[in-house]
Amino acid sequence: MPTILIIHGPNLNLLGTRERSVYGDTTMETINSSCVSHGKSIGFEVDTFQSNSEGDIIDAIHDAPSKYDGAVINPGAYTHTSVAIRDAIAAVDIPFVEVHLSNIHSREEFRQRSVTAPVCAGQICGFGPASYILGIEALKSVIEKK
């Protein structure tokens, strides 16, 4: 059974209470549960990870190829600033799909550029919690083509 990792970046542990007008009421725990359930329904095992620390996220990316067939990542604010996370994704030999709850392209100018998306198989944004499910489906398609 293929196994994938969901990586949540900084502040996503506060979903459900932080900036509800932007991110909605759904908690990270609910998103994780939906991802695990959806994964099972399509024959994938899904693990989840969250950190507010750039280094911990990089370590999870470095470790991923030994355990996972691919990953869905929401780098949070690191999307726009972390060349280190971008380089970690580029350095490993599994596919990544970048996801965002909000449409980063319709937000503040500094949020419209992703430094991580160019090294991912694709990017999905603006569909709220469904962005993660769409990301899993996209990742499934990429993994099946391998």
Backbone hydrogen bonds in HBPLUS format (Angstrom, degrees):
<---DONOR---> <-ACCEPTOR-->    atom                        ^
c    i                          cat <-CA-CA->   ^        H-A-AA   ^      H-
h    n   atom  resd res      DA  || num        DHA   H-A  angle D-A-AA Bond
n    s   type  num  typ     dist DA aas  dist angle  dist       angle   num
A0045-GLU N   A0002-PRO O   2.83 MM  43  6.24 165.3  1.86 157.2 161.7     1
A0069-ASP N   A0003-THR O   2.68 MM  66  5.64 171.1  1.69 170.1 171.2     2
A0004-ILE N   A0045-GLU O   2.84 MM  41  6.30 159.0  1.88 163.9 168.8     3
A0047-ASP N   A0004-ILE O   2.97 MM  43  6.36 162.7  2.00 160.2 165.5     4
A0005-LEU N   A0070-GLY O   3.14 MM  65  6.61 152.3  2.22 141.7 149.3     5
A0072-VAL N   A0005-LEU O   2.85 MM  67  6.29 155.5  1.91 158.5 166.8     6
A0006-ILE N   A0047-ASP O   2.82 MM  41  6.21 152.2  1.90 149.3 158.6     7
A0049-PHE N   A0006-ILE O   2.87 MM  43  6.14 136.0  2.06 161.9 175.9     8
A0007-ILE N   A0072-VAL O   2.81 MM  65  6.21 163.7  1.83 162.1 167.8     9
A0074-ASN N   A0007-ILE O   2.85 MM  67  6.17 164.7  1.88 169.2 173.5    10
A0008-HIS N   A0049-PHE O   2.79 MM  41  6.12 161.1  1.83 154.8 161.4    11
A0051-SER N   A0008-HIS O   3.17 MM  43  6.63 151.2  2.26 160.0 165.1    12
A0009-GLY N   A0074-ASN O   2.77 MM  65  5.85 136.7  1.95 173.9 169.4    13
A0012-LEU N   A0009-GLY O   3.42 MM   3  6.10 161.6  2.46 130.5 134.4    14
A0014-LEU N   A0011-ASN O   3.02 MM   3  5.50 161.0  2.06 111.8 117.9    15
A0015-LEU N   A0012-LEU O   3.21 MM   3  5.33 165.5  2.23 109.2 110.4    16
A0017-THR N   A0014-LEU O   3.07 MM   3  5.86 162.2  2.10 142.7 147.3    17
A0018-ARG N   A0014-LEU O   3.06 MM   4  5.67 143.1  2.20 149.8 154.2    18
A0022-VAL N   A0019-GLU O   2.86 MM   3  5.51 152.0  1.94 119.8 128.2    19
A0023-TYR N   A0019-GLU O   2.88 MM   4  6.04 169.1  1.89 158.3 161.1    20
A0024-GLY N   A0020-ARG O   2.82 MM   4  4.28 144.0  1.95 115.8 121.3    21
A0031-ILE N   A0027-THR O   3.06 MM   4  6.41 158.5  2.10 147.9 153.8    22
A0032-ASN N   A0028-MET O   2.80 MM   4  6.04 163.0  1.83 153.7 158.5    23
A0033-SER N   A0029-GLU O   2.96 MM   4  6.15 160.9  2.00 144.9 149.9    24
A0034-SER N   A0030-THR O   2.95 MM   4  6.17 159.4  2.00 149.2 154.7    25
A0035-CYS N   A0031-ILE O   2.89 MM   4  6.13 155.8  1.94 152.5 159.4    26
A0036-VAL N   A0032-ASN O   2.92 MM   4  6.17 162.8  1.95 156.4 160.4    27
A0037-SER N   A0033-SER O   2.95 MM   4  6.13 165.1  1.97 149.7 154.1    28
A0038-HIS N   A0034-SER O   2.82 MM   4  5.94 162.9  1.85 148.3 153.7    29
A0039-GLY N   A0035-CYS O   2.83 MM   4  5.91 159.1  1.88 145.6 152.3    30
A0040-LYS N   A0036-VAL O   3.02 MM   4  6.28 161.8  2.05 149.4 153.3    31
A0041-SER N   A0037-SER O   3.06 MM   4  6.33 152.2  2.14 145.0 152.7    32
A0042-ILE N   A0038-HIS O   3.19 MM   4  6.53 129.1  2.46 144.8 157.3    33
A0042-ILE N   A0039-GLY O   3.08 MM   3  5.35 143.5  2.22 104.3 114.7    34
A0044-PHE N   A0039-GLY O   2.68 MM   5  4.56 169.4  1.69 139.8 136.3    35
A0043-GLY N   A0040-LYS O   3.17 MM   3  4.99 164.9  2.19 102.0 106.2    36
A0057-ILE N   A0053-SER O   3.13 MM   4  6.44 154.9  2.19 150.9 157.9    37
A0058-ILE N   A0054-GLU O   2.97 MM   4  6.24 158.6  2.02 151.1 157.2    38
A0059-ASP N   A0055-GLY O   2.90 MM   4  6.15 157.3  1.95 147.0 153.3    39
A0060-ALA N   A0056-ASP O   2.97 MM   4  6.22 153.4  2.04 143.1 150.0    40
A0061-ILE N   A0057-ILE O   2.97 MM   4  6.27 152.3  2.05 147.8 155.4    41
A0062-HIS N   A0058-ILE O   2.87 MM   4  6.15 161.9  1.90 154.1 159.0    42
A0063-ASP N   A0059-ASP O   2.96 MM   4  6.15 151.7  2.04 147.3 154.5    43
A0064-ALA N   A0060-ALA O   3.02 MM   4  5.98 128.7  2.29 136.7 149.4    44
A0064-ALA N   A0061-ILE O   3.21 MM   3  5.11 135.4  2.42  94.8 107.0    45
A0066-SER N   A0063-ASP O   3.22 MM   3  5.99 146.3  2.34 122.4 130.1    46
A0067-LYS N   A0064-ALA O   2.93 MM   3  5.37 158.6  1.98 120.1 127.1    47
A0068-TYR N   A0064-ALA O   2.75 MM   4  5.41 158.6  1.80 174.8 173.2    48
A0071-ALA N   A0095-PRO O   2.95 MM  24  6.45 150.8  2.03 153.1 161.9    49
A0097-VAL N   A0071-ALA O   2.94 MM  26  6.49 143.6  2.08 147.4 158.9    50
A0073-ILE N   A0097-VAL O   2.87 MM  24  6.18 161.9  1.90 152.3 157.8    51
A0099-VAL N   A0073-ILE O   2.87 MM  26  6.04 155.3  1.93 143.2 147.4    52
A0078-TYR N   A0075-PRO O   3.08 MM   3  5.24 135.7  2.29 139.4 132.1    53
A0079-THR N   A0076-GLY O   2.96 MM   3  5.72 163.9  1.99 121.8 127.1    54
A0080-HIS N   A0077-ALA O   3.23 MM   3  5.98 150.3  2.32 118.9 122.6    55
A0081-THR N   A0078-TYR O   3.15 MM   3  5.05 147.0  2.26  99.0 108.7    56
A0082-SER N   A0078-TYR O   2.90 MM   4  4.98 169.0  1.91 141.0 141.6    57
A0115-VAL N   A0079-THR O   2.81 MM  36  5.96 162.2  1.84 165.1 167.0    58
A0086-ARG N   A0082-SER O   3.14 MM   4  6.36 161.8  2.17 141.4 147.0    59
A0087-ASP N   A0083-VAL O   2.80 MM   4  5.99 157.9  1.85 147.8 153.5    60
A0088-ALA N   A0084-ALA O   2.97 MM   4  6.17 148.2  2.07 140.5 149.2    61
A0089-ILE N   A0085-ILE O   2.98 MM   4  6.24 163.0  2.01 155.2 158.3    62
A0090-ALA N   A0086-ARG O   3.01 MM   4  6.27 162.4  2.05 149.6 154.7    63
A0091-ALA N   A0087-ASP O   2.94 MM   4  6.02 132.2  2.17 137.3 149.8    64
A0091-ALA N   A0088-ALA O   3.14 MM   3  5.03 129.0  2.41  91.8 105.6    65
A0092-VAL N   A0089-ILE O   3.40 MM   3  5.71 151.4  2.48 105.6 112.6    66
A0121-ALA N   A0096-PHE O   2.71 MM  25  5.80 156.5  1.77 165.7 171.3    67
A0098-GLU N   A0122-GLY O   2.97 MM  24  6.30 161.0  2.01 162.9 158.2    68
A0124-ILE N   A0098-GLU O   2.86 MM  26  6.32 154.0  1.93 154.0 162.2    69
A0100-HIS N   A0124-ILE O   2.94 MM  24  6.45 134.2  2.15 149.3 158.9    70
A0126-GLY N   A0100-HIS O   3.27 MM  26  6.40 137.7  2.46 126.8 138.1    71
A0128-GLY N   A0101-LEU O   2.92 MM  27  4.04 148.8  2.02 143.8 134.5    72
A0106-SER N   A0103-ASN O   3.01 MM   3  5.67 166.2  2.03 121.5 125.9    73
A0107-ARG N   A0104-ILE O   3.43 MM   3  5.26 166.3  2.45 101.3 103.5    74
A0111-ARG N   A0108-GLU O   2.89 MM   3  5.42 146.9  2.00 115.8 126.0    75
A0112-GLN N   A0109-GLU O   3.15 MM   3  5.32 158.7  2.19 108.3 114.9    76
A0119-VAL N   A0116-THR O   3.16 MM   3  5.93 156.3  2.22 123.5 129.4    77
A0120-CYS N   A0117-ALA O   2.94 MM   3  5.07 165.6  1.96 116.1 120.0    78
A0131-SER N   A0128-GLY O   2.90 MM   3  5.68 162.0  1.94 123.7 129.5    79
A0132-TYR N   A0129-PRO O   3.12 MM   3  5.85 146.1  2.24 117.3 123.5    80
A0134-LEU N   A0130-ALA O   2.86 MM   4  6.11 167.7  1.88 160.9 164.3    81
A0135-GLY N   A0131-SER O   2.83 MM   4  5.94 142.5  1.97 135.5 146.7    82
A0136-ILE N   A0132-TYR O   2.88 MM   4  6.22 147.9  1.99 146.0 154.0    83
A0137-GLU N   A0133-ILE O   3.00 MM   4  6.33 160.2  2.04 150.0 155.1    84
A0138-ALA N   A0134-LEU O   2.89 MM   4  6.13 156.6  1.94 146.6 153.2    85
A0139-LEU N   A0135-GLY O   2.86 MM   4  6.03 159.6  1.90 146.1 152.2    86
A0140-LYS N   A0136-ILE O   2.83 MM   4  6.03 156.2  1.89 150.1 156.8    87
A0141-SER N   A0137-GLU O   3.08 MM   4  6.35 157.4  2.13 145.6 150.7    88
A0142-VAL N   A0138-ALA O   3.07 MM   4  6.42 153.8  2.14 147.8 154.8    89
A0143-ILE N   A0139-LEU O   2.84 MM   4  6.09 166.2  1.86 158.8 162.4    90
A0144-GLU N   A0140-LYS O   2.91 MM   4  6.04 161.2  1.94 153.1 158.2    91
A0145-LYS N   A0141-SER O   3.26 MM   4  6.39 133.8  2.49 135.6 146.0    92
A0145-LYS N   A0142-VAL O   3.21 MM   3  5.29 135.2  2.43  97.2 109.1    93
A0146-LYS N   A0143-ILE O   3.13 MM   3  5.39 148.4  2.24 104.3 113.6    94
